[in-house]
Amino acid sequence: MNVALRSLALAFALALVGACGGSARPATPTADPLAGRYTATGGGGAIAAVNALAKRFSESHPGVVFQIDETGSDAGVNLATSGGVDFGFTSRALTASEATQLSAVGIGLAGTCVIVNAANPVKNLNKEQVRQIFAGDITNWKQVGGQDLQIKVFIREANAATRGSFESYFFGGKATYVKDATEVFELEQTLKAVGSFGASIGMATASSRTVSETTVNVLTIDGVAPSPENLVNGTYKVGRPLLIVVPSDAAKVKPAIKAFLDFVRSPEGQKLAASTY
């Protein structure tokens, strides 16, 4: 083989090696079109499910980052309506007026429960006893089988979904509370307050967070525990829907949020949300 042919063969061989990837650069990964930072806010009753759903979605879309805050159901509804956040979440049903401006995706049910300090021997109250305690008609734990201690009542803030569902069931509407009842804000403050006062009682969302708190006990009401099963089958009566809400106008909903809501609606998403309660 002459020199020219040998040179041509060598050049061909080198080109072939290069074509087979010997020196080829790796392909640039395609950017996720959903990537970005997104905000959400709403009621504490729904936040465990929302956090779990957002975490799972971000695992499939690492470029998607959620900032999730607990500000109350009313704030979640108002900010979702105004566009102040990318989506809101609530632990109550939408009003007729709100439903004309927002679309909702259900993520489960939340019970409203009654909690006492972990040192309290009382494990069950009936519906009327609860009403009488919070109204100030029963003022000492010995009146319901407990110790001889004056009852300290903690209630949620006026616009809280927890308080609204509590009043609806136990009072049949707006409640008149004992005069020295102390108002607390959000679930964590409620747990801290009741867990710090041995003779206290309060209202809270019946979530995994509440049940796992070792400083308080969740009471049964008329012998029925606020478990997810009892909420679904209707034997526990104090429940409310958990919702993610976005503007009804689809043009105002970002593509990433639409994709997130598709995941939320899926069997996997619904199962994940249910596992948080």
N, C-alpha and C positions, 0 to 999 in steps of 0.2 A: 504494500500500500504506500503510495507516495506521500510526501509531507502534506500536501494540500488536503488529501483525503483524510489523513489521520487527524489533522486540525479540525476538519469539518465534523468528523465523528466525535471528537472530544467536546466540541461546542454543543453538539446535539445531546450528548450524555449529560452535560451540566445543565442544560435547559430542562431536560427531563426530570433530573433530581429536583430542580427548583419547582417545577410544576407539581411534583408529588409532595411538596410541603417542606423540603429540606431547609429552606430559608424564608418561607412565607410567614408573614405577620398574622397573628390571630385576628379573627374577625371582631370588629368593634360591637359590643353588646347593644342591642336595640333599646333605647330609652323607654321606660314605662310611661305611656302618655297620661297615666293617672297620677303620677308622682306629684307630690306637693304637700303643703301643710294645711290642715283643715281643723276648724273649730266646732265645738259642740258644748252645749250646756243644758242643764235641766234639773229634774227632781232626784233626790237621793234614793228613792225607792227603785229607780231604774238604772242607777249608775253601775251596779255590779254587772248586769247584763250588757250594758253598752260598752263598758271597758273590755269585757271578754270578747265581744263581737269585733270591736275595733282591733284588738290585739291579733286575733286570728286573721282578719282581713289584711293587716299589715305584714303578716308572715308570708302571705302570697304576693304582696305588693310592697317590698321593702322601702320603696321610695315614698310611700304614703305615710304621713305622720299625723296623728290626731292629737289635738289638745282638748281634753275633756274636763269640764269644771262642773261642780255641783252648786247651783244657785237657786234651786227651787223650780217646781213645775211651771209656775206662772212666768218666771223669767225665761225659761226654755221656750215656752209658747210665744211670748212677745218678741224675743230676739230672732226666733226662726221666722216669724211673720215679717219682721222689719228687715231681715237680711243681715242682722248683726252677727249671726253665726251661720255656719254651713248647714247644721241641723240642730234641732232641739230634741229633748226627751222629757216625758212626763210620767208621773205615777198617778194619773187621774184621767178620766175621759175628757175629751174636748167638749166645750160648750157648743151650742148650735151656731153661734156667731163665729167661733174659732174654726169650726169645721168647714165654713165657706171659704176660708183662706188657706187652710193647711190640709195636706194629705198625711195620713197616719199609717204606720206599720206596727202591728202588734208584736210585742216581744215577751208576753206572758202576763201573769197576774201577780199582784202583791197584796198580802194581807196586812191589815193594821192590827197590831197586837198591843197587849197591856204588859208592861214589864215592872218588876220589883227588884229590890236589892237582893243579891244572892243569899244573904243571911236570913231573909224573910222565910219563915216556914209555910206561909200561905202559898198554895200551888194552883188553886182554882177559885174563880169568882163567877157568880152568875151575872147576867146582863144588868139586872136591876142594882146589884151591889156595886158594879162598876160605876153606873150613873150616880148613885148616892155618894160614893167616895169622891168623885170629881166635882160634884155639886156641893159638897160640904155637909151632907146629911149624915154620913158616916165619917167620923173623925179619928177613930182609934182602931188599931188593928185587932184588938181583942173583940170588937163587935162582929168580926168575920172569922173568928177562930185563930187569930194570931196573937202576938205578944201585946202587952200593955204599953203601946207606944203611939204617940200622936202621928197621924199620917201627914207626910209632906208630898204635895201634888206638884208634878211638873207637866206642863202642857207645851205643845208646839206653837210656833208663831201663827198668827191669825190666817195667813194665806196658804199655809202648808197643806198639801194634799192629804198627808197623814191625819191632820186635825180635821179636815173636812169629812173624810170617810168615818172617822171616830164619832164625830158629832151626829152624822147622819144615822148611824146605827144605834148608838147608845142613848142619844137624846132625841132622835127623830127630827133633827134640824139644829138650829143655832143653840149652843149650850150656854148656860149660866154657871160659871165655875166658882169654886170656893174662893173667897176673897184673897187669901194669901197664896194662891197658886202662882208658881214661877214659870215664866215663859222662856223656853230655850229654842235654839235655832239648829236645824239640821240634825241628822242621826247621831253623829259623833258626840255632839254636845249633850244630847239626850242620854246616851249611854254613860257618858262621864258623870253627869249629874245624878242619875239614879244609882249608879255604881258607887257613888261617894257618900250617899245618905242612907243609912240602914233602914229607916222607916219610910222610904220614898216609894212613889209609884209614878209611872209615866206612860206615854203612848209612843209607839215606834213602828217602823216598817218591819214586817216579819221576814227579814232577809237572812241569808247565811251569815252576814256580818253580825246581826243582832243575836242570832242563836249561838254563835261562837264566842260571844263576849262572856268571860267567866265571872264578871262582877255583877251580872244581872241574871234573873230568871224570867223566862217568858211564861205567862200564866195561860192555863186553859180557860176557856169561857164556856160555861155550862157543860164542862167536861170535854170540850172539843179543842184540840190543839190547832194552831194556825199553820199547819203543814201544807206544802204544795198540793198533796193529794186531796186534803180536805177542802182546799180552795177550789180545786177543779171540780170535785164532786158536789160542792155546794153545802157541805155540812158545816164548814166554818163560814160564817155569814159576813165578815167584815173584810171585803176585798175590793180591789180596784184594778183597772187595766194599766199595763205598762206600754208606752208608745214611743216610737221615734217619729218626729214630725218634720216635714219640709214644706215649702210653699206649694200650693196646688198648681201654680203655673210652672210646668216642667222646664220652661226656658230659664227659670231662675235657679234650677238645681244643677250643680256642677256634675260633669261626667263621672268623676270619682265617687261622688255621693250616690249617684244613680247605681253605679256598680256595687257600692257598699250595700245599698238597700236590696238589690237583687240577692246578694249573699244572705242578708238578714232574713229574707223571705224563704230562702231555700230550706229543705229539711235539715241540713247540717247547721245552718244558722239558728233555726228554731230550737233544735235539740241543745245547742250550746247555750242559748239564752235560758232555757228551762233548767239547765244544770247548775245555774248560779243561785238558785233559790231552794 
